[in-house]
């Protein structure tokens, strides 16, 4: 089994900086509704499965992530934020508002492959952090695999701090 290293990012939401233009004009972010669960799960799983940097890991945590998404849609008032291009959902970020959650960004910002490199992941992270703050959280965490694009270029934004993290998604919660 290949050793996977994880990073845990932390944001103090009271220090979340304002962003002047967090999203390109022809896209919009909104809360997902409960009957969009299948679409949201498909977007998130497609984003992971089409990204070669996750290919060695996604099968180990797919089942757990799907369960977490199902739980979020059953319990959370805003289970996920989505980015739309017109009516099409092209990105999603599933959230947990549990104060003591190990990972408040259940999926992290996930964008379909054909829409990447447009700043959408950064925008989705920003709106996710804002939503978590509006839900009453002051400090949130996001766990991500080391050396993937999100770890290098997205999660470090918005004044986050990070450290190595012992995370075993295939075993956690069992």
C-alpha positions as semicolon CSV with decimal commas, in nm:
position;residue;x (nm);y (nm);z (nm)
1;X;0,000;0,000;0,000
2;X;0,132;0,342;-0,098
3;X;0,202;0,593;0,179
4;X;-0,023;0,896;0,143
5;X;0,058;1,216;0,325
6;X;-0,217;1,455;0,429
7;X;-0,228;1,822;0,531
8;X;-0,486;1,980;0,758
9;X;-0,561;2,343;0,684
10;X;-0,725;2,568;0,941
11;X;-0,901;2,899;0,888
12;X;-0,994;3,150;1,156
13;X;-1,315;3,274;0,998
14;X;-1,318;3,603;1,187
15;X;-1,003;3,685;0,989
16;X;-1,147;3,582;0,650
17;X;-1,044;3,859;0,412
18;X;-1,293;4,019;0,178
19;X;-1,260;3,925;-0,187
20;X;-1,356;4,192;-0,439
21;X;-1,449;3,965;-0,729
22;X;-1,457;3,605;-0,611
23;X;-1,625;3,458;-0,921
24;X;-1,614;3,524;-1,297
25;X;-1,936;3,689;-1,421
26;X;-2,089;3,399;-1,615
27;X;-2,086;3,161;-1,317
28;X;-2,286;3,172;-0,997
29;X;-2,268;3,003;-0,658
30;X;-2,572;2,888;-0,466
31;X;-2,674;2,640;-0,199
32;X;-2,761;2,295;-0,324
33;X;-3,111;2,172;-0,257
34;X;-3,183;1,825;-0,123
35;X;-3,316;1,685;-0,449
36;X;-2,983;1,769;-0,617
37;X;-2,793;1,519;-0,403
38;X;-2,728;1,276;-0,690
39;X;-2,598;1,549;-0,918
40;X;-2,373;1,690;-0,646
41;X;-2,233;1,346;-0,561
42;X;-2,171;1,277;-0,932
43;X;-1,986;1,609;-0,978
44;X;-1,771;1,550;-0,670
45;X;-1,688;1,190;-0,758
46;X;-1,619;1,282;-1,122
47;X;-1,382;1,557;-1,011
48;X;-1,186;1,311;-0,798
49;X;-1,189;1,019;-1,044
50;X;-1,077;1,232;-1,340
51;X;-0,785;1,383;-1,152
52;X;-0,477;1,163;-1,190
53;X;-0,328;1,303;-0,866
54;X;-0,609;1,127;-0,676
55;X;-0,612;0,800;-0,873
56;X;-0,407;0,610;-0,614
57;X;-0,630;0,722;-0,326
58;X;-0,988;0,774;-0,439
59;X;-1,091;0,409;-0,416
60;X;-0,978;0,398;-0,052
61;X;-1,206;0,678;0,060
62;X;-1,487;0,677;-0,199
63;X;-1,732;0,482;0,018
64;X;-1,668;0,699;0,324
65;X;-1,704;1,020;0,124
66;X;-2,032;0,901;-0,029
67;X;-2,161;0,824;0,322
68;X;-2,051;1,167;0,449
69;X;-2,229;1,333;0,156
70;X;-2,546;1,135;0,223
71;X;-2,530;1,237;0,590
72;X;-2,473;1,602;0,501
73;X;-2,779;1,605;0,274
74;X;-2,985;1,446;0,551
75;X;-2,870;1,677;0,834
76;X;-2,723;2,003;0,712
77;X;-2,938;2,305;0,630
78;X;-2,686;2,385;0,356
79;X;-2,527;2,047;0,274
80;X;-2,330;2,175;-0,022
81;X;-2,256;2,480;-0,228
82;X;-2,254;2,448;-0,605
83;X;-2,111;2,652;-0,889
84;X;-2,332;2,669;-1,194
85;X;-2,264;2,763;-1,552
86;X;-2,615;2,847;-1,662
87;X;-2,827;2,570;-1,512
88;X;-2,545;2,311;-1,517
89;X;-2,377;2,228;-1,187
90;X;-2,004;2,225;-1,264
91;X;-1,857;2,230;-0,915
92;X;-1,953;2,149;-0,559
93;X;-1,825;2,170;-0,205
94;X;-1,994;1,956;0,062
95;X;-1,988;2,101;0,413
96;X;-2,015;1,996;0,776
97;X;-2,118;2,248;1,039
98;X;-2,035;2,026;1,337
99;X;-1,815;2,236;1,564
100;X;-1,575;1,950;1,642
101;X;-1,564;1,802;1,290
102;X;-1,230;1,665;1,181
103;X;-1,294;1,810;0,836
104;X;-1,554;2,080;0,771
105;X;-1,486;2,072;0,396
106;X;-1,609;1,717;0,339
107;X;-1,523;1,709;-0,029
108;X;-1,326;2,027;-0,057
109;X;-1,392;2,243;-0,362
110;X;-1,449;2,006;-0,654
111;X;-1,472;2,133;-1,011
112;X;-1,532;1,926;-1,323
113;X;-1,215;1,877;-1,524
114;X;-1,327;2,084;-1,825
115;X;-1,388;2,389;-1,600
116;X;-1,061;2,389;-1,408
117;X;-0,792;2,659;-1,414
118;X;-1,048;2,942;-1,411
119;X;-1,035;3,032;-1,042
120;X;-1,353;2,837;-0,967
121;X;-1,194;2,618;-0,699
122;X;-1,068;2,926;-0,515
123;X;-1,411;3,089;-0,542
124;X;-1,581;2,774;-0,417
125;X;-1,344;2,757;-0,120
126;X;-1,412;3,123;-0,038
127;X;-1,790;3,082;-0,049
128;X;-1,764;2,758;0,153
129;X;-1,571;2,939;0,425
130;X;-1,824;3,224;0,423
131;X;-2,111;2,976;0,452
132;X;-1,946;2,798;0,744
133;X;-1,894;3,134;0,915
134;X;-2,261;3,224;0,859
135;X;-2,347;2,887;1,015
136;X;-2,183;3,004;1,337
137;X;-1,839;2,846;1,313
138;X;-1,532;3,046;1,409
139;X;-1,259;2,800;1,313
140;X;-1,279;2,536;1,043
141;X;-1,056;2,263;0,906
142;X;-1,002;2,107;0,568
143;X;-0,801;1,788;0,512
144;X;-0,637;1,737;0,175
145;X;-0,383;1,505;0,022
146;X;-0,035;1,655;0,011
147;X;0,102;1,757;-0,329
148;X;-0,231;1,787;-0,512
149;X;-0,333;2,114;-0,677
150;X;-0,575;2,203;-0,396
151;X;-0,302;2,160;-0,134
152;X;-0,051;2,369;-0,326
153;X;-0,263;2,648;-0,473
154;X;-0,615;2,664;-0,325
155;X;-0,620;2,572;0,044
156;X;-0,326;2,804;0,136
157;X;-0,543;3,104;0,048
158;X;-0,750;3,318;0,282
159;X;-0,490;3,323;0,560
160;X;-0,498;2,953;0,640
161;X;-0,244;2,768;0,849
162;X;-0,158;2,404;0,791
163;X;0,027;2,109;0,933
164;X;0,090;1,743;0,859
165;X;-0,206;1,532;0,956
166;X;-0,248;1,164;1,031
167;X;-0,558;1,076;0,829
168;X;-0,678;0,734;0,728
169;X;-1,003;0,790;0,539
170;X;-1,055;0,422;0,459
171;X;-1,044;0,334;0,830
172;X;-1,198;0,640;0,994
173;X;-1,553;0,605;1,114
174;X;-1,550;0,223;1,100
